[in-house]
């Protein structure tokens, strides 16, 4: 099962390799892609979420490239869970929203390290972890 904290740790591992990296889409349309095609190299992971899905969930690059139809992670991840490519999440709504914030920041040209930090702040403001939410007595 995918956990929120585990996902953050996995993303942090990727970000730690290049915290200042700014994803710049390849191609004439300049669209963010989960997998990019580089001349002379072929398919490679593209955006931060493409790296995460390929490295930690073993999604083939060809499958990630097929998701590049302008779909954001809020649509792609549930589809991958439903298809059995990715395990179910412990808190799917919170995780998908967090990944959406991360994707939005990255697509706006925010360096990966900063995007991860800001997405964590945004999700904690929008949807505090369930154990921190006060339950009326």
C-alpha positions as CSV (number, residue, x, y, z in Angstrom):
1,X,0.0,0.0,0.0
2,X,1.2,3.5,-0.8
3,X,1.4,5.8,2.2
4,X,1.6,9.5,2.2
5,X,4.8,9.6,4.3
6,X,6.4,6.9,2.2
7,X,5.6,8.8,-1.0
8,X,7.1,12.0,0.5
9,X,10.3,10.0,1.4
10,X,10.5,8.6,-2.2
11,X,10.0,12.0,-3.7
12,X,12.6,13.5,-1.4
13,X,15.1,10.8,-2.5
14,X,14.6,11.9,-6.1
15,X,14.8,15.6,-5.2
16,X,17.9,15.2,-3.2
17,X,19.8,14.2,-6.3
18,X,19.0,17.5,-8.0
19,X,17.2,19.9,-5.6
20,X,17.7,22.9,-7.9
21,X,16.5,21.1,-11.0
22,X,13.8,22.9,-13.0
23,X,11.9,20.6,-15.4
24,X,11.7,22.0,-18.9
25,X,9.4,20.1,-21.2
26,X,10.9,18.7,-24.4
27,X,9.1,19.1,-27.7
28,X,7.4,21.8,-29.7
29,X,4.3,21.9,-27.6
30,X,6.2,22.6,-24.4
31,X,3.9,20.4,-22.4
32,X,5.0,18.7,-19.2
33,X,5.3,14.9,-19.7
34,X,5.7,11.9,-17.5
35,X,8.2,10.5,-20.0
36,X,10.2,12.5,-22.5
37,X,11.8,11.3,-25.8
38,X,15.3,12.6,-26.1
39,X,17.0,12.4,-29.5
40,X,19.6,9.6,-29.7
41,X,18.5,8.4,-26.2
42,X,14.8,7.5,-26.4
43,X,12.3,7.5,-23.6
44,X,13.4,8.8,-20.2
45,X,11.5,9.9,-17.1
46,X,10.3,13.4,-17.6
47,X,8.7,15.4,-14.8
48,X,9.2,14.7,-11.1
49,X,6.1,12.5,-10.9
50,X,7.3,10.6,-14.0
51,X,10.5,9.8,-12.2
52,X,8.6,8.7,-9.1
53,X,6.2,6.5,-11.0
54,X,9.0,4.9,-13.0
55,X,11.5,4.4,-10.2
56,X,9.3,3.4,-7.3
57,X,6.3,1.8,-9.0
58,X,8.1,0.4,-12.0
59,X,5.7,1.9,-14.5
60,X,7.3,1.3,-17.9
61,X,8.3,4.5,-19.7
62,X,6.1,3.5,-22.7
63,X,3.0,3.4,-20.4
64,X,4.0,6.8,-18.8
65,X,4.3,8.3,-22.3
66,X,0.8,7.1,-23.1
67,X,-0.5,9.2,-20.1
68,X,0.9,12.3,-21.7
69,X,-2.4,13.5,-23.1
70,X,-2.6,16.6,-21.0
71,X,-3.8,14.6,-18.0
72,X,-2.7,15.7,-14.5
73,X,-1.9,13.4,-11.7
74,X,-5.3,13.8,-10.2
75,X,-6.6,11.7,-13.1
76,X,-3.5,9.6,-13.9
77,X,-2.9,8.1,-10.4
78,X,-6.4,6.9,-9.8
79,X,-6.4,5.3,-13.3
80,X,-3.1,3.6,-12.5
81,X,-4.5,2.3,-9.2
82,X,-7.6,1.0,-10.9
83,X,-5.6,-0.7,-13.6
84,X,-3.4,-2.4,-11.0
85,X,-0.2,-0.5,-12.0
86,X,0.1,1.2,-8.6
87,X,-1.0,0.0,-5.2
88,X,-3.9,1.5,-3.3
89,X,-3.2,4.5,-1.1
90,X,-3.8,4.9,2.7
91,X,-5.2,8.4,2.2
92,X,-5.8,8.7,-1.6
93,X,-7.6,12.0,-1.5
94,X,-4.9,13.7,0.5
95,X,-2.1,12.1,-1.5
96,X,-3.6,12.9,-4.9
97,X,-4.2,16.5,-3.9
98,X,-0.6,16.8,-2.6
99,X,0.8,15.4,-5.8
100,X,-1.4,17.8,-7.7
101,X,0.1,20.7,-5.8
102,X,3.6,19.4,-6.5
103,X,2.8,19.0,-10.2
104,X,1.4,22.5,-10.4
105,X,4.5,24.0,-8.8
106,X,6.9,22.0,-11.0
107,X,5.0,23.0,-14.1
108,X,5.2,26.6,-13.1
109,X,9.0,26.3,-13.2
110,X,9.7,25.9,-9.5
111,X,12.9,24.0,-8.7
112,X,12.1,20.5,-7.5
113,X,13.4,21.0,-3.9
114,X,11.3,24.1,-3.4
115,X,8.3,22.6,-5.1
116,X,8.3,19.7,-2.7
117,X,8.6,21.9,0.4
118,X,5.8,24.2,-0.9
119,X,3.5,21.3,-1.8
120,X,3.9,19.9,1.7
121,X,3.0,23.3,3.2
122,X,0.0,23.6,0.9
123,X,-1.4,20.2,1.7
124,X,-1.0,20.7,5.4
125,X,-3.0,24.0,5.1
126,X,-5.6,22.5,2.8
127,X,-6.0,19.0,4.4
128,X,-4.2,18.5,7.7
129,X,-3.2,15.0,8.5
130,X,-6.2,13.1,10.0
131,X,-4.5,12.6,13.4
132,X,-4.1,16.3,13.8
133,X,-7.7,17.2,13.1
134,X,-9.6,17.9,16.2
135,X,-12.6,15.7,16.8
136,X,-15.5,17.2,18.7
137,X,-16.2,15.6,22.0
